[in-house]
């Protein structure tokens, strides 16, 4: 019981007690769940567990040891915040950013800096970072996963993309200027600095958290304008000096082996493949800095970053050696032994912070370095004459899923689709009974359904959400990466559209799915906009294209119907998805911006298909499925690809303006929903029999 268990209470209208455990909760709705998750205490050797009570209206933690209490505010655990699991740290902006800003400026003045660049990134260029690296959030109060703060002695600007424009407006104080990156006439960070600062000004930058290639481009641009960069060393960053002892520690979660049954290939086989590529290019060593690359290559998973199954570490792979840079307490004897067997002749485990020193002393061999993901500090630690500057070979190997990974992805999406269907079925019934509901409750509900359907100990157990759930009612749905507050979130109304974007981390794969729903009557404009988004989704799902086609050439397919009405959306259309790894994965993607050396599609790559439309202050619409690139037979016999959709949850048909769909589009929609019904019905009858009628109703063919 202390480690994990699951109990389900359904059709119960009295108090329910979890005996012998730590949660006591009262449930008053038809579908309520008590779930104990298989989350272990971060304290080495402790066997305590953590439990969650998940229902429409409550989220309570209990635990049987004291270590969780000590680590709760330090980000070493997950907590239920607004209904989803996220970093245990209270948002860094709980200390007012205005006070932080004033102190940071004082430190800048002391050190002779006229400006300071504070990115989101950590030393691995991660999208989601551990609380230890949340400098930008600390100084600005902005909590989005992408953005760069730039502070001068008199001004401050926050640069972020279209996903976060509305969120940044809400979170930034009046002293900040929001720079809406991606819009016309909005300058880049370096251009803004060049325009804002006089010649001779000094700009501070931490080379540990800036990728080498963009940092060098920035440096050249600033030097052209008479500005100079000051590279900040350990202990010199103004934000760190203000943060002081309140800064969270580096995470120290344990590393675990990813079983071959899910990985599909042994670490030894992967290492041999990568070493062959190294030898062909004359590289004696390969520097790996991206956390998901190290995790995939070595079949390891961790828990250092919320929602991402990665551990903070670097790796340097030699032709007959492997050097890992991670704090030793993370690696158990069993995992270390398996790594030793896979690595070859030499395996060394060194302190996390010793990577730069190691690279400087490495010796005469050529070192393969990816300047897109390696920090400027590590990039410069390898002398130019010994650097082989190319995309990491692990990127494409990881992106093209093997048969074992694809089987796991399909299996977890099947269970995930059933969980989403159960969530929406229960919500619809409770609302019909007048029990009400809100955004935070919807967040809690979908997480509970996933945990119920993929319990601890099962081959594809659910561990945590793959990202913080986005559950937005009405105008909140127009905030692309909205987070519902834990208290006072918006109620679900009969006239409102509801956008639910959520996903799960399962032992056999990673999911990400968005549905736009309603529980009453909606306006004709809402239906028309929904149908335009659906038309774009279908166009991309039906696409056939040559192997190697970059995503930027496919993006217009998803936007064409909206464009014809003068409408658009300010985010990319698709991102890759990891196999029990990061929910956002490259190098593939579908977006309207052309990327230098953009990677083209290959068979086995995963991609999201998620066009949307956002009517600010009114409603948001997005329809998202995950797809796999597969080979397509064509009359020419040439190498072409298409997309196979693996997400399985009903797409709402009562929001469709049937007159706007072509016969081909209608056929696709009916075929998709019929596939959902066929694949989910057995699982639903077994686990959620009360929701089978909902599934049948929502997947019924739409007829003219």
N, C-alpha and C positions, 0 to 999 in steps of 0.2 A: 504493500500500500504506500509506503513513503516515497517510492520511486515513481510509479505511475499506475494509474488505473482509470477507468472510465465508467461512469454510471449515467444512464439516461432516464429522465423523468418526462413522461408524456401524458397528456390528458389528466393532469393532476392539479387540483385546485386547493391543495392544502400545503402546509410547510413540508419541505423535504430536507432530510438531514443526511449528511455524508458521515457515517459512523466510522470511528477509528482513524479519521483523517483530520483535516484542518478547516474545512469549509462548511458553513451552515448557511443555507439560503432559503428564502421563501419565494415560490414561483406562483404567479397568478395567471399565466397565459398558457395557451394550448401547447406550444412547443417551447420547452425550456430544457437546458442541458447543464449538467455538471460535468466538467472535464478536468482531469488531472493530466498535465502535459509532462512528457519525459524530459524535463529540463533539469540538469544537474547543477548543484552548487558550484561556483567557480573556485571555491577553496579546495586545493588539492587534497584528495583523500576523503572529503566529506561525502557521505552517501545520502544527504538530505535531498528532498525533492521539492517541487513547487506546484501548487495547485491553483486552478482558476475556476471560479463559478461564472458561467457565461449565460446570460439571459437577455431578454429585451431591456431590462431595467437595472441590471446590477453587474458589477465586475469586481470581485474581491479576491485578494491574494492571501494565501497563508503559506507558511513554511515551517519546517521543523528544526531549523538550526539558526544560529545568530549571524552567520556570515552574510546572509542576504541583507539583513538590516544594515550591516556595516558597509555593504557595497551598493545599496539601493540608489543612492544619489550619485554614485560614481560611474554608472553606466555599465557595470559588469553583469547586470541582469536585464531581463525584458519585463516591461510592465504593461498593464492594460490601460491605455491612454486614449480616451475617446473611443474605446471599444476595440482598438487594434494593438498589436504588440509592437513596441518601439523601444528605443534606447531608454534605459531607466533614468537618465538624467532629466531633470526638469529643464525646460527650455532655457538655454544659456541667457536669453534676454530677460530673465527674471531680475537680473541686476540691470538697471536702466542703461541703455546704450549711450544716452547723452553723457552720463558720468564717465563711462568707459572711454568715450571719444575724447573727452577733455584730458584725461590722464594719458591716453595714447599720444595725443598731440604734444603734451609736455615732454614725454620721452623722445619723440621725434626731434623736438627742438634741442634737447640736450645732446643728441647724437648727430646734429647737423643735417637732418633730412628735411626736405621740402615736401615730399610726398611719400606715401607708403601704399604698396599694393598688397591686398589681403585676399587671396583666392579661396575657393571652397576646398581645393584639393589637399590630399595628404601626400606623403612621399611616393605613393603608388599610383597617383592620378585616379583615385577611386571616385565614383559618382557619389556613393554614400560613404561617410567617414565616421570613424570612432569619435566620441566626444572629446578626446584628447586633442584632436586636430580641428576643432570647431572654432577657430579664431574668427572667421568672418561673422558667424552667428553671434559670438560674444561681443564684438565691437559694433555690430549694426542692428541686431535684433531680428534680422531676416532669417527664416528657418528653412527656406527652399533648398533643394539639393544641387542647385546650379547657380552660380553668380560670383562676381568679383567686386569687392569693396575697394575703393580708391580714396585715400584720405590725404588732403593737403592741409596746410596750416590754417586755411580759411574756409575750405569747402569739403564736401564729402559726396561721393557718387556711388551708386550701386548698379552694376551692369548685370542684367539677367535676361534670359530669352523669353519667348512668348508664353511658355507654360506657366511662368511665374509673375507676369506683369500685374495681374489683379491681386495676387497674394502679397507682392511687395508693397503695393499701394496701401494695403491694410496694416502691414507690419512695420514699415519704416516710419521713423519720427520725422518731424518737419525739417530737421537739419540736413536730411538726406535728399539728394536728387536722384530720381529713378531714371536710369538710362535703358530704354526699351530696345535692347539689342535685337537686330534682325529687321527693324523697321527703317524706312527710308530716312536718310539724313542723320541717323544716330551714329556717332563716331565709335571707333574701337577704343579700347582702353589707352593704347599708345597714342592715338590721334588726339584723344581728349587731353591727355597729359601734355602733349606737344603744344596744344592750343592754350592750355591753362597756365603753364609755368614759363617763367622767363629763362633765357639761356643761362647756363651755369648751375641750374637747379639740380639737386641730388634726389634720386628716387630709390627708396629702400625696397628690397625684394629678398625673400628667402629662397635660395636656389634649391632647397630640399623639396619644395612643394610646387615648383613650376616645371612643366615638361620642357625638355631641352629645345626642341625645334621651335615652338612658339615663343619661348623666352629669348632665344637668339634673334628671332625676327623682331621682337619688341626692342631688344637692345640696339639693333642696327637702326631702327626707326628713331629711337630717342637720341642716339648719338648724332644722327643727321640734323637734329634740331638743337644741338648744343646741350643736351641733358645727359647726365651720367647715372649709371646704376651702382648702387651700393649693395654688395652681396652680404647679407646678414648671416653671421655664424651662430653656433649654439649659444643661447643665453643673451643674444643681442636683440631679439625681436621685441619691439615696443609692446605689442599685445601680450606676449608671454610675461613680460615684466609687470604689466598691470594685473594680469590674471593671477599671477603669484601662486600661493598655496591652494587657492580655490580651483585651480585647473585640475580636471580629472586625470587619473593616472593612465598610462598606456594599458590597454586591455590585455588580459592574460588567460584567455579561455583555452581549454585543452584542444589538442588536435586529434582528429579521429580518422581512421582508415575508411575510404569509400569502397565498398565491396565490389569485386569484379562482376558480380551479377547485375549491378547497376552501371558500373563504369564501362563495361563492354570490352575493355582492353586492359591488360596489366600495365603497371607503371614501367616495368622493364621493357615491354614492347614499345611503349611511347618514347622512352629514353633512347632506345636504339634508333627509332625513326628520326628523332631530332638530331642525334649525333651524326647520322648519315648526312643530313642536310648541312650540318656544321662542317663536316669534312669536305663536302663538295664545294663549299665556299671558302675553304681555307681558314676557318675559324677554330682556334684552340679552346675558346671558352665562349659561353653564351650568358649574358646578364639578363635575368628575369626579374622584373620589378612589379608587374601587374599581379595582384593577389589571386585573381581567378586563373591566370596562366600557371602559376606555381601549383595551385590546388588541383587543376585538371591534370597537369603533367604527372604529378606524383600520387594521384588518387588519394588526396587528403582533403578533409573538410574541417572547418573551424567555426568559431562563434564570436569573433572579435568585432564584427560590424553587424549591427542590427539588420535583419532580413537578408543578409548575405552570408553564405556558408564558407567564409574565408577566415584565414588567420594571418595576422600581421607578420610578414616575413619577406625576405629576399632570397634568391637562389642564384648561384653561379655554377653552371653546368660545364664540366670539362669532358674531354673525350673518354676519360677513364676515372672521373671523379665527380662528386656532387658536394657543394658547400651550401649549407642552409644557414641563414641568419635569422634566428628567432630565439626568444628567451627560452632557455632549456626546460623550464618547468612545464611547458606546453606539450612536450613530446614524451609519451609513455615509453617504457622499455619495449613493449610489443610493437608499437608503431615504428620506433627507431630501428628495431631488428629487421622489420619488413623493408624499410627504406635501405638499409645496408645491403640486403640481398638484391634489391632492384638497382642500386646506384652503380655497382661495379667495384673497382678496387678501393676507392677512397670515399668515405662519407665523413664530413666534419660538420658539427653544429656549433655555430659561433653566436655571440651576442648580437641582437638585432641592430644595434647602433654601430657595429664595427664594419659595416659593409664598405663604406668609403675608404677607410684605411686599408682594407683587404685589396680593393681594386688598384689602389696606388702602388701596392707592393706585389702585384700579381706576376710580373715577369714579362718576357718578350713575346708571348703568343698574341695573336690577333683576338680581339674580344668583340663579339657580335653584340651591338647595342641598338635598341629601338628608340630613336629620339622622340617618337610620339608619346611614349609612355615612361621612359626613363627620366628622372629628374635632372635638371641642369647640373646639380652638384655631382651626381654619379656619372653623368655623361662626361664632364670635364675631368673626372678622376682617372679616366682612361686616356692616355696621350693620343692626340689626333692621328699620328702615324700608325697606331695599333688598333684604331677603331674600324670596325666594319659596320657601317651605318645603314641598316635595312630593317624592314618590318620584322618583328619577331616571328620565327617559324611556328611557334606554338599557336599564334592567333588563328591561322587558317585551319590547322589541325583540330583545334578545339571547336571552331565554328561549324565544321562539317561533321555532324553527329554520326557516330558509328551505329551499327544495328542494335546493340544493347541499349545505347542511350535513346535511340528512337523508340524502341519498344517501351522503355520506361516513360518517355514523354507521352506516348499514346495512352498508356495505362493510367497515369496520374491525371491526365485531362478527362478521362472517362469518369473517374471518381469525383474530380473537381466539378465537372458539369452537373453531376447528380447533387452535389452539395449546394451549388448555386440554385438549382431548381427547387430543392427542399427549402432553402432560405426564402425564396420569393413566394413559394406556395404558402408557407407558414405565415409570412408577413401579410399576404393578401387576406388570408382567413382571419387573422387577428384584427386587421383593420375593419373587415366586414362585421366583426362582432363588437366593434366600437372600442377596442382595447387601446387604440392609438399606437403611435410609434414615432421615432425620431431618427436623425442621422446616426447618432452614436449607437443607438440600439440596432440599427441595420448593420453597422460595422461589427458589433459584437456577435450578432446572429450569424453572419456569413462565416466568421472565424470558427464559431462553435460547430457549425454544420460540417466544415472541413475536418475538424478534429474528430468529430463523431464518426465520419465515414472512413477515415484512415487512422485508426487508433494506434497508440504506442504498441510496439512489438509486432505490428503487421509489416509485411515486406515493403510497403510503400507508405510508411507512417508519415503523417503530417507533423512538421516541427514548428513552423511559424509562418506568418504571412510573408510573401516575397517582397512586399513593400507596404508602407502604411496605406491602409484602405482609403479610397476616395469615395465618399458617400455624400453627394450634394443634392439638396432639394431646391427646386426653383432657381433663383439667382445664384445660389452657391454652386450649382452645377456648371455655371459659366466660368467658375474659377478652376482652371484646367487641372491643377494639382491641389485641390481643396482638401483641408483637414478639418473634420468636424470637432468642435470643442467637446471636452468630456462633460461639461455642465452647460446646459442651455442650448444644445444644438437644435436645429430647426425641425419642426414637426412635419410629418408626411401628410400632405393635404390632397384632397380629391381632385383639385384642379391643377396640380403641379406635376411637372416631369421630375423624375429622380434619376440621377446618374450614379451608377454603382460600378466602380473600377477596383478590382481586388485580385488577389492571387495567393498562391500557397507555395511553400517550400516542402516538398515531399522527398523521401529517400530515393524515389525513382524519377524525380523530375521537378520542374519549376513551371508554374502556371501564371497566367495574367489574362484576365477577361473583363470586358466592359459590356454592360447592358444598360440601356435607357428604358425606364419603365414608368408606369403610371397606375393609379388605383381609382380612377374616376373618369371624368370627361376632360378633354383637352381641346385647345383651339385648333382651327384649321391651319393656322400658320405653323404651329408646332408639328402637325402631321406632315405638312409640306416639307419643312426643314428636315424632319426625321427621314422622310423618303429620299430626299436628295443625298443625305449621308449614306443611307442604305444602298443607293445606286452606286455611289463611289466604292463602297465596301465590296459590292458584287463585282464591279468592273475589275478591281485588283485581284479578287479571288479567282476570276476566270482568265486572267492574263496568261498568255503563252509568249515566251521571249527567248532569245538566244542565251546559252550558257555564257556567263561572264558579263551580262548586262548589269550595270550599276543601278542602285536603287533610285538615283536622281532622275533616271530616264523612265521610271515606272510611276513616279509620284503623281504626275498629272492625271493618270487614270482615275485615281481616287478623288481628285478635285474637280474633274471636268463638269459634272452635273451641277456642283455648287457654283463654279465659275460662270456657267451660262446664266445664272441668276444674280451675278455680281456678288457672290458670297465666297468666303474662304475660311480657313482656320490657321491659327498661328502656332503650329507645332508640326513636327515630323509625322509621317504616316506610319512608319514601321521601324522596329528595333529588333535585333536578335535577342534570343532568350537562351540562357545557359541550361545545362543539364544538372539539376540540383546545385546550381551556382547562381551567379548574378542574374537578376531578372532583365537587366539591360546588358546586352553583349554585342560586341563588334566582331569583325570589321564591317559586316553588312548592315545596311539600314536603308530606309526609304524616306527621302525628304526632298524639299524643294531647293535646298542649297547644294551646289556642286562642291564636293570635297576634293582637294588635291590628292591624287593617287588613290581615288576611291576604289574600294574592293567591289568586284562584281559577284553576282550570285553563282553558287555552285550547288550541286545536289547535296542534300543533307543539311543545308543551312536552315535554321528556324528564323521566322520573322513574324512580327505582329502586323495585323491589318486593322488600323484604327483611325479612319477618318472621323471628323467631328464637325460640329458647328456650335458656336457660343454666342448667344444673344445677351450681351452684358446687362446685368441687373434684371434679367428675366428668366432665362433657362439655358441649360447646356445639353448637348446631345453628342454621344460617342458610341460607336459600335465596334467592339474589338474582339478578334479571334487570333489565335496563334496558328501559323501555317508552317509547313515544311516544304522546302523546294525539292521537287521531284522531276525526274526526266519524263518528257512527253514525246509520244510518237507523233511524227508529222509526215505528211506526204513526201517531203523532200528527203527524209531520213537523216537530216542534220541534227546536231546536238542542241535541243531546245529544252527549256524548263517550264514548269508551271507550279502552282501552289496546291498542296493538299491540306485542308483545314483539319486541325486536330482538336480544337476547342469544341465542346459539346454542351451547349445550353440553348434553350429556345430563344429565337429572335422574335420580339414582339411583332405581331401582325396587325393588331388593332390600332397601331399608330401609323400604319401605311396608308398613303393616298394611292389606291389601286390604279387610278387613271394615269398616274405618273410612271408606272412600271411598264417596261416592254414585256412581251411574251417570254423572252429569254430570261429576263431578270426575275419574273414571277416564277418561272420554272426552277431557277436556281434557289430561290427562297423556299419554295415548297419542298424541293429535294433536300435542302439542308435540314429543315425542321423535321422532315420524315426520318432522316438519318439519325438525328438526335433522339427521336422517339424510339427507334429500333434499338439503338445502342444503349440507351439508358433504362429502358423499361424493366428489364430483369433485375437490375441493381436497385431500382426504385421500389419494385414490388417486394424485394427482400428487406430493404432497410427503411424505406419510407412509404409504406403502403398507403398511408393517408394522402399522399401527394401524387399518386399515380393519375388521378383524374385531372389535376392541374397540368401535368405533363401532356396528357392526351389533348386537353383543350388548347394549350399553348402551341402545340405542334400540328394542329389541324390545318389542312391545306387551305390556302386562301383562293377563293374562286371569284372570277369576275361576275 
